[in-house]
Every structure is written in structure tokens, then in C-alpha cells.
Amino acid sequence: MSNVVSDLFLQRFNPSAVGDPRSPEFRAGVMACLMFKAKEVEELKSPYKPGTASRDAYDAGIEEGVVIWRQHLLREAIAEEEKRNAALSRLSKADRPIGTKP
């Protein structure tokens, strides 16, 4: 398991946090989804029989995993955009003639 998957999972299910108990099946669904999105597994296969509460919890975990992954991608995109903006700002300051104000 990659550090990204592990970090995202632990951020969502902080072992020291109280107040958001989730079933093992739900957590397994989240982990499976994150590993699939990170291309660590080729397919999502539920170990649970359709129509059971365990399967429902697993599927809900997959949906949560999709949300977590999308938030991760958005944070990465924002960080990359901030880096580009900072680099452009440095370049534009360097291009100004001496003695001019920004």
C-alpha cells in the first residue's frame, strides 16, 4: 500500500478520533476504493454477498473512498496551481525595470 493511500485512510479514520465509528466492512470499502484509484489493484471486488448489510456497508465505503480521492486530487491541483502562481510572480518581478513599482 502506498503512502498516499495510507495517509488518506488515516486522515479519514484517525485512530485517536472519537465520534465517527465505522464498520470494518465500510472501512474495507474505503481502502479498496483508494487502492483502486491509486492503481494499486486492477479491479474492485466485493468479498461480501449482494443484499447483505455487509455488502451495503462495503459499497457505502467505496462511495466514501471516491469522495476522499476527489478531495485529494483537488488539494493536489490547488497546490500545483499555487506553485505555478508563485513562480510566475517571481518571474514577473524579475522582468520589471529597475526602479519601477509592482
N, C-alpha and C positions, 0 to 999 in steps of 0.2 A: 504494500500500500504506500502510495506517495505521501510526501509531507503535506502537499496541498489538501488531499482528501482527509488525511488525519487531522490537520488543523481545522478544516471546515467542520468536520464532525465534532471535534472537541469544543469548538466555539458554540455550536448549537446545543450540545449536550455536556455542558460544563459539569464535571463530576462533583464540584463543590456547590453547585447551584441547587436550590431547593424551590419547589413550586411548579415544575414542569415535568412531572413523571410521564414517561412514555414506555410502552410495552417493548419487550425485546423484538417482537415482530416489526413494530413501527421503526425502531432503530435499524433493524436489518434492512428494511426497505430503503431508508435514507442512505445507508452505507452502500448498498448495491447500486443505487442511482448515481451517487457521487463517483463510484469507481467506474461505472459505465460512461459517465460524462467525461471523466479524465482518461478514457480509453485504456483502462486497466483490465477491463473484461470486455468480451465481444458482444455479449447479449445479457439482457435481464431475464432471469428465470426465477420464478417464484417457487420456493420449496413447499408452499402451502396449497392445499386443495381449494379450488374455487368454491365460493359460497360459504366459507368458514370465517369466523371472526378473525382468525389469524391471518387469513388472506386479505381481508379488508384492511387490517392494520398495516400489513406489509405494503399494500397498494397505496394507502394514505402516506406511508413513509416515502414511497417513491415520489409522490406528488410534492412532498416537503423537500425532498432532495433536489427536485427541479427548481424550486424557488431558491434554495440555498445556492445552487450552481449559478443561476441567473444573477443573483446578487453579487456573487464572486466575480463574474465576468464584468458586471457593471463597475465594481470597485476597481478592477484592473484597468478598464478603459478610462475611467476618470483619472487614475494615477498616471497613465500614459499621456493623456491629454495635458495634465498639469506639467509633466516633464517637458513636453513639446513647447508649451506656452512659456515656460521659464527659459528654455533655450532660445526661443525667438526673441524674448525680451532682452536677453543678454546680447544677442546679435544686433538688435536694433539700437541698443545703447552704444555698442561699439562702432556702429556706422555713422553716428552723429558727428558733425564737425565739432572741433574743439571750441568750447565757449558757448555752445547752444544749450538751451534748457530742454528737458524732456517734455 
